[in-house]
Amino acid sequence: MNMSDLLNSAGSFRKDTFKKNKNKYIDLVKNGQHPKALFIGCSDSRVVPNLITNSDPGDLFVFRNIGNFVPPFNPDVEFHGTAAAIEYAVSHLQVSNVIVCGHSHCGAIKGVYERDKLDIESMAHLRKWLELGVRAKNIASKMAAKQHLSFDEQLVHTEQISVIFSMQNLLTYPKVAQKVMDGALSIRGWYYKIETGEILYYDEEELEFLPING
């Protein structure tokens, strides 16, 4: 899709989609947004949160970044986009669920294995950001060596383990931890398979990703 196509689609949105759902959009303005979930996903153009969840405007508060990483809580006053989204969703919007959604064929996860090749000057921020996946990479690498897995299988394990670490990092945020302890907030890990459309969820009892049925 080129820019001309995007402009045409943007123009047809108001004429078609918006017109059909005008009352819903007006209601969202009048009554504000009240999403039930914060969806932390990857910036990958193939992963579209509202599309894969079949959800409507107002249903999800979405934050996307490279690799769907959640950094651990850091109480400094620097610019923290992911942390700000978490705080806003949990403290202001009062969401009852946080979903961390990883996916197959993730360029960021593959990039974790190649971060030393990235140019320090032109990609300094990306090199630093990909450090968040190194722990998952190290564990997946040991699993691959022990189980004689292919590199593609190793990447899948890295993608999924990274989701689990992001779920754990969410609990380093004081308000998140408090709400989870109070039973007012649930943290969920998902894994979207681009090639099949299947979504898996992390089962904390089975300690593995299982298909979402329904």
C-alpha positions in Angstrom: 0.0 0.0 0.0 1.5 3.3 -1.1 0.8 6.8 0.3 -1.9 7.4 -2.3 -3.7 4.3 -1.2 -3.5 5.4 2.5 -4.9 8.8 1.7 -7.8 7.2 -0.2 -8.5 4.8 2.6 -8.4 7.6 5.2 -10.9 9.5 3.1 -13.2 6.6 2.7 -13.1 5.9 6.5 -15.2 8.9 7.3 -17.6 8.3 4.5 -18.1 4.6 5.2 -16.9 3.1 8.4 -17.4 6.2 10.6 -20.8 6.9 9.1 -22.0 3.4 9.9 -20.7 3.7 13.5 -21.3 7.4 14.1 -23.3 7.0 17.3 -20.7 4.7 18.9 -18.0 7.3 18.2 -20.1 10.1 19.6 -20.8 8.0 22.7 -17.1 7.4 23.2 -16.5 11.2 23.1 -19.4 12.0 25.3 -18.7 9.3 28.0 -15.0 8.9 27.5 -13.0 5.7 27.1 -13.4 2.8 29.5 -11.3 0.0 28.1 -11.1 -3.2 30.1 -7.6 -4.1 29.0 -4.2 -2.6 28.3 -2.8 -4.4 25.3 1.0 -4.3 25.0 2.0 -5.5 21.6 4.7 -5.3 19.0 5.0 -2.5 16.5 5.2 -5.2 13.8 2.9 -4.1 11.0 1.5 -7.7 10.7 0.2 -7.6 14.3 -2.9 -5.5 14.6 -4.4 -5.7 18.1 -8.0 -4.8 17.3 -8.0 -7.1 14.3 -6.7 -10.2 16.0 -9.0 -9.7 19.0 -12.0 -8.7 16.9 -12.5 -5.7 19.2 -14.1 -2.3 18.7 -12.9 1.2 19.3 -12.9 1.8 23.1 -12.4 -1.8 24.0 -8.6 -1.8 24.2 -6.0 0.7 25.4 -3.1 -0.2 23.1 0.6 0.4 23.5 3.0 -1.0 20.9 6.8 -1.0 20.9 9.7 -2.9 19.3 9.4 -6.5 20.6 6.5 -5.9 22.9 9.0 -5.6 25.8 8.1 -4.3 29.2 11.1 -2.8 31.0 11.4 -3.2 34.7 10.2 -0.3 36.8 12.7 2.6 37.1 11.8 5.5 39.4 13.9 8.1 37.6 12.3 11.0 35.7 13.6 10.2 32.2 11.2 9.6 29.2 9.7 6.1 29.6 6.9 5.6 27.1 6.0 2.0 28.1 6.0 2.9 31.8 3.8 5.9 31.2 1.3 3.8 29.2 1.2 1.2 32.0 0.7 3.9 34.7 -2.1 5.7 32.7 -4.0 2.5 31.9 -3.7 1.0 35.4 -4.1 4.1 37.6 -6.3 6.4 35.5 -8.3 4.2 33.2 -8.6 1.4 35.8 -8.2 -1.4 33.4 -8.8 -4.9 34.8 -6.4 -6.8 32.5 -3.0 -6.3 31.1 -2.2 -8.4 28.0 1.4 -8.8 26.8 1.2 -10.2 23.3 4.3 -11.6 21.6 4.2 -13.1 18.1 5.9 -15.4 15.7 8.6 -14.3 13.2 9.4 -11.3 15.5 12.1 -9.1 13.9 13.0 -7.6 17.3 13.6 -11.1 18.9 15.8 -12.1 15.9 17.5 -8.7 16.3 18.4 -9.6 19.9 20.7 -12.3 18.4 22.2 -9.7 16.0 22.3 -6.6 18.1 26.2 -6.5 18.2 26.0 -5.9 14.4 23.9 -2.8 14.7 25.7 0.5 14.1 26.4 2.2 17.4 25.8 5.7 16.1 22.7 5.3 13.9 21.0 2.6 16.0 22.2 3.3 19.5 18.7 3.4 21.0 17.7 0.2 19.2 20.8 -1.6 20.5 20.0 -0.5 24.0 16.3 -1.4 23.8 17.1 -4.9 22.5 19.0 -5.6 25.7 15.6 -6.3 27.2 15.5 -9.6 25.2 19.0 -10.8 26.1 17.9 -12.8 29.2 15.2 -14.7 27.2 17.8 -15.3 24.4 20.3 -16.8 26.9 17.7 -19.2 28.3 16.4 -20.2 24.9 20.0 -20.8 23.7 20.6 -23.2 26.5 17.4 -25.0 25.8 18.2 -25.3 22.1 21.7 -26.7 22.9 20.3 -29.3 25.3 17.3 -30.3 23.1 19.1 -30.0 19.7 16.6 -27.5 18.4 16.8 -25.6 15.1 17.4 -21.9 15.2 13.8 -21.2 14.1 12.6 -23.3 17.1 15.0 -21.4 19.3 13.5 -18.1 18.2 10.0 -19.3 19.0 11.2 -20.2 22.6 12.9 -16.8 22.8 9.7 -15.0 21.7 7.6 -16.8 24.3 10.1 -16.6 27.2 10.3 -12.9 26.5 6.6 -12.5 27.1 6.9 -14.3 30.4 9.7 -11.9 31.5 7.6 -8.9 30.5 4.8 -10.3 32.6 7.2 -10.5 35.5 8.5 -7.0 34.9 5.0 -5.7 35.1 4.9 -6.7 38.8 7.9 -4.4 39.5 5.5 -1.5 39.0 4.1 -0.7 42.5 0.5 0.1 41.4 0.4 -3.0 39.2 1.7 -5.2 42.0 -0.8 -3.7 44.4 -3.8 -4.2 42.1 -2.8 -7.8 41.3 -2.5 -8.5 45.0 -5.9 -7.0 45.6 -7.5 -9.1 42.8 -8.4 -6.0 40.8 -5.9 -6.7 38.0 -4.9 -9.7 36.0 -1.7 -10.1 33.9 -2.0 -12.3 30.8 0.6 -13.5 28.3 -0.4 -14.2 24.7 1.5 -15.4 21.7 0.1 -14.8 18.2 1.1 -17.0 15.3 1.0 -14.9 12.2 1.0 -17.9 9.8 -2.0 -19.6 11.3 -4.0 -16.8 13.1 -3.8 -18.9 16.3 -3.5 -17.1 19.6 -1.9 -19.0 22.5 -2.1 -18.0 26.2 0.4 -18.6 28.9 -1.0 -21.1 31.5 0.8 -20.4 34.8 -0.1 -23.8 36.1 1.1 -25.8 33.1 4.0 -23.3 32.6 3.4 -23.4 28.8 1.5 -21.6 26.0 -1.8 -23.2 25.2 -4.3 -22.5 22.5 -7.2 -20.1 23.3 -10.4 -22.0 22.6 -13.5 -20.2 21.8 
